């Protein structure tokens, strides 16, 4: 039995047993539509929840990937600075904007005690 048939049967049974008889006779179609749309709303809400969860996971993955890329960049800049390689050369070698490399290099020089995650947080989460 389909949901629509089950709702129709339930309304018919209620009328036959004089349960809300006058109301159901007068508003049968509206009651049926409300019950069916209520069911559809629950299904719709579940589908939306799953979609939003998927979007959240994807955003989290992208954010984590970007964080990893930036931390790797900081590591590479730090290692190149140890070799006394100029920032313009580092930028060309890494195919990065020189301003970004200078910002990272200056931060590394100003905070030699900081590790890579700390530098990342200082630069990108301040």
C-alpha positions as CSV (number, residue, x, y, z in Angstrom):
1,X,0.0,0.0,0.0
2,X,1.3,3.4,-0.9
3,X,1.6,6.2,1.6
4,X,-1.2,8.1,-0.3
5,X,-3.5,5.1,-0.1
6,X,-2.7,4.6,3.6
7,X,-3.6,8.2,4.4
8,X,-6.8,7.9,2.4
9,X,-7.7,4.7,4.2
10,X,-7.0,6.2,7.6
11,X,-9.2,9.2,6.9
12,X,-12.0,7.0,5.7
13,X,-11.7,4.8,8.8
14,X,-11.8,7.9,11.0
15,X,-15.0,9.1,9.3
16,X,-16.6,5.7,9.5
17,X,-15.8,5.6,13.3
18,X,-17.1,9.1,13.7
19,X,-13.6,10.4,14.7
20,X,-13.5,14.0,13.7
21,X,-16.1,13.0,11.2
22,X,-17.5,16.5,10.3
23,X,-14.0,18.0,10.1
24,X,-12.6,15.3,8.0
25,X,-15.6,15.3,5.6
26,X,-15.2,19.1,5.2
27,X,-11.4,19.2,5.0
28,X,-10.5,15.7,3.7
29,X,-8.3,17.0,0.8
30,X,-6.5,19.5,3.0
31,X,-5.8,16.9,5.8
32,X,-4.5,14.4,3.2
33,X,-2.2,17.0,1.7
34,X,-0.9,18.1,5.1
35,X,-0.1,14.5,6.1
36,X,1.6,13.8,2.8
37,X,3.6,17.1,2.8
38,X,4.6,16.5,6.5
39,X,6.1,13.2,5.4
40,X,7.8,14.8,2.5
41,X,9.1,17.6,4.7
42,X,10.8,15.0,7.0
43,X,12.4,13.4,3.9
44,X,13.4,16.7,2.6
45,X,15.0,17.7,5.9
46,X,16.9,14.5,5.9
47,X,18.2,15.0,2.4
48,X,19.2,18.6,3.3
49,X,21.0,17.5,6.4
50,X,23.0,14.9,4.4
51,X,23.8,17.5,1.7
52,X,25.0,20.0,4.3
53,X,27.1,17.4,6.0
54,X,28.7,16.6,2.7
55,X,29.4,20.3,2.0
56,X,30.9,20.6,5.5
57,X,33.2,17.7,5.0
58,X,34.3,19.0,1.6
59,X,35.0,22.5,3.0
60,X,36.9,20.9,5.9
61,X,39.0,18.9,3.4
62,X,39.7,21.9,1.2
63,X,40.6,23.9,4.3
64,X,42.9,21.2,5.5
65,X,44.6,20.8,2.1
66,X,45.1,24.6,1.9
67,X,46.6,24.6,5.4
68,X,49.0,21.8,4.5
69,X,50.0,23.7,1.3
70,X,50.8,26.8,3.3
71,X,52.7,25.0,6.0
72,X,54.7,23.3,3.3
73,X,55.5,26.7,1.7
74,X,56.6,28.0,5.1
75,X,58.8,25.0,5.5
76,X,60.4,25.5,2.1
77,X,61.0,29.2,2.6
78,X,62.5,28.4,6.0
79,X,64.9,25.8,4.5
80,X,65.9,28.1,1.7
81,X,66.6,30.9,4.1
82,X,68.9,28.6,6.0
83,X,70.9,28.3,2.7
84,X,70.9,32.1,2.4
85,X,68.9,32.0,-0.8
86,X,67.4,35.5,-1.6
87,X,63.6,35.8,-1.4
88,X,63.2,36.7,-5.1
89,X,65.0,33.4,-6.0
90,X,62.9,31.4,-3.6
91,X,59.8,33.0,-5.1
92,X,60.8,32.2,-8.7
93,X,61.9,28.6,-7.7
94,X,58.6,27.9,-5.9
95,X,56.5,29.8,-8.5
96,X,55.0,32.0,-5.7
97,X,54.3,35.7,-5.4
98,X,57.4,37.4,-4.1
99,X,55.4,39.5,-1.6
100,X,54.1,36.3,-0.1
101,X,57.6,34.9,0.2
102,X,58.9,38.1,1.8
103,X,56.0,38.1,4.3
104,X,56.8,34.5,5.3
105,X,60.6,35.2,5.4
106,X,60.2,38.3,7.5
107,X,58.0,36.4,10.0
108,X,60.5,33.6,10.2
109,X,63.3,36.1,10.8
110,X,61.3,38.0,13.4
111,X,60.3,34.8,15.3
112,X,63.1,32.2,15.0
113,X,61.7,30.4,18.0
114,X,58.4,29.6,16.3
115,X,57.8,26.3,14.6
116,X,55.9,26.0,11.3
117,X,52.4,25.6,12.7
118,X,53.0,28.6,14.9
119,X,54.2,30.7,12.0
120,X,51.2,29.5,10.0
121,X,48.8,30.6,12.8
122,X,50.5,33.9,13.1
123,X,50.3,34.7,9.4
124,X,47.0,33.2,8.4
125,X,44.9,33.2,11.6
126,X,45.6,36.5,13.2
